[in-house]
Amino acid sequence: MQFSYSNPTNIFFGQGQIAAINTVIPADSKVLVVYGGGSIKKNGVYDQVAQALEGYQWQEFSGVEPNPTVETLNKAVEIVKAEGINYLLAVGGGSVIDGTKYIAAASLYDGDGWDIMTGDYKVTGALPIGAILTLPATGSESNKGAVVTKKATQHKSGFLSPFVQPKFAVLDPDSMKTLPERQQLNGLVDAWVHVCEQYITKPADGMVQDGFAEALLKNLKALGDDFANRDSDSWRANLMWSANQALNGLIGAGVPQDWATHMMGHELTALYNVDHARSLAIIQPSLLRNQIEFKRDKLEQMGKNVFGLQQSADLAERTIDAIEGFYHSLNVPTQLTEHGGDKAAAISEILEQLKSHGMTVLGENQSINVDEMNKILDNAVA
Amino acid sequence: MQFSYSNPTNIFFGQGQIAAINTVIPADSKVLVVYGGGSIKKNGVYDQVAQALEGYQWQEFSGVEPNPTVETLNKAVEIVKAEGINYLLAVGGGSVIDGTKYIAAASLYDGDGWDIMTGDYKVTGALPIGAILTLPATGSESNKGAVVTKKATQHKSGFLSPFVQPKFAVLDPDSMKTLPERQQLNGLVDAWVHVCEQYITKPADGMVQDGFAEALLKNLKALGDDFANRDSDSWRANLMWSANQALNGLIGAGVPQDWATHMMGHELTALYNVDHARSLAIIQPSLLRNQIEFKRDKLEQMGKNVFGLQQSADLAERTIDAIEGFYHSLNVPTQLTEHGGDKAAAISEILEQLKSHGMTVLGENQSINVDEMNKILDNAVA
């Protein structure tokens, strides 16, 4: 086991912590506040941000979509360049924070920002970012990854750079108070699959990584089972911190990672506008069944340590059933229905997109080729 | 739940990672390599460090004791000031790293370095530190705390400052290969008690903190039970990463902490030269029995989630027995015998030391006064 790891993001966790941002954003900063559709104006977060930024030079950029597009984000890049912005404050969920990471890197690059996503430009610097999280799910507030979409080609793609990791992140559970039920569910499922992608692979003897992953999965399962009590400080705080730890690099350090569910799910979002988390719930059970022989040991471990199942010859199968049952208990579907009804055409379209995006071999064992993707989709598409 | 947290230390984990230090120590640094009694010359670590530092201006300071003393460390401070050292490289276990933290802060202070420990000087800066860990136990390699001793007064005291947190830490399990059995055991017990001090308090609804703490306790229990197989890459790597996570601030963020066992144990070390970890094993079971009504809920939780015990009216009592049994299974004593045989005199002497160091009320509930300390010692001293 060998790895390098650090997580320099300053976390401010708890109620009222938005007020702390003026202790960490340099006083002479010219700040661009980046947000989405305006829900932060209804839940009081915008007002708290404005109050904390009193005395700063700041302006705002709104309208970052779920699954943010370069087409939108490039408009922010233009503003940053024209106005001499030197600090970005992302206020929202993973989409806003991911989008802000793109803006931070693209603003210091003279070429086409999409080069960041293709790897034609390797990020060598970025504007500093602060994040105020309003939807726990992606962990983007304290990691170095971002996923953005090119609308023109329906290509959803990711990049990693230490330069775009937020300097600080405010996790105030109160900012979740007005989240619609669907987004709470999506956040929970997204965090759950993030853990799975770093855990349901092959045994790597990482006792800390496995133990922490199992702790997070048990937390998320308990929060899902307790969904009726979601309007509580406790539920919100525990989801927020669990989702953060699910994808801040810690549980994945030094162990195999998969991410095939994400790569396939991205295409469902790009093609049929399926919510990101829901695209994962559609792909994952079918993918796990397809890859069960590679993942049997870890599935058995998960069955015992997360679901409390007893050993049996079909324990791995029962663990996958338990995962799928967990999604169903949350009324999250595990089959694609958003494609309009022609299953064969949908599968063909998804496979074409995967191929065109270079996704022809996936998984921690590189054992998911296009044939296997076809089989996975055959069970995942209604 | 409210907290601030970050952990900026760059971790380089794995075999061969010592070679990476020249990627993070600036080339123009004037480095002081700080180490202890010379074991690093026998196990090859010194040679690897020397090779990695080729091309740097560097010199060394050896002789940092277990439970490092300001009397020794101040000699290093003089060298730093005289030679214009601007980077400190600690190579050793917690004592060497803690001592180096003191050197780093005291070197930028004109007064008596002990002022750092008394709080008369609040640290406002420190030389940068890198750490090469050879004995996993204290977590000092990636936290901001240090404990040092004033030999003249037998006062063992701690300080916390973000300025002394190492910039990087190398955790190469191979560097543990020549550790004596006693130090392996001490490391395991020390890490175990670190988790307990942040976990066996009162319920605070921190699902992540509790889940991670339980994962670490289960790891350490498993590694203790598997002590016969300690001469393996797996055992070493898992102890090293578990002990690091046990005290890097993560599991204690936002939840109550105790540390009374440490405060009382420190006096056993100062007075009778008891190994730090062993001083904790002596105090803890007695302290837990004394404080059981305050800690019953978390002890029951630990009994179920760490030891796999069933609920019963005396579950908390059985959990303490299980903790003590774990120490005994490792041949780690839980009673003080190093005091020379006069129990009453020893207790009196320990209480005097505690009082003279201002330790008159301890514990997360401030419920351990001198009377309770007396009772705790009555069961802890043979």
Interface residues (C-beta under 8 A of the other chain):
Chain A: M1 Q2 F3 S4 Y5 S6 N7 P8 T9 N10 I11 F12 F13 G14 Q15 G16 Q17 A20 D205 G206 M207 V208 G211 F212 E214 A215 L216 K218 N219 A222 L223 S234 A237 N238 W241 S242 Q245 A253 G254
Chain B: M1 Q2 F3 S4 Y5 S6 N7 P8 T9 N10 I11 F12 F13 G14 Q15 G16 Q17 A20 D205 G206 M207 V208 G211 F212 E214 A215 L216 K218 N219 A222 L223 S234 A237 N238 W241 S242 Q245 A253 G254
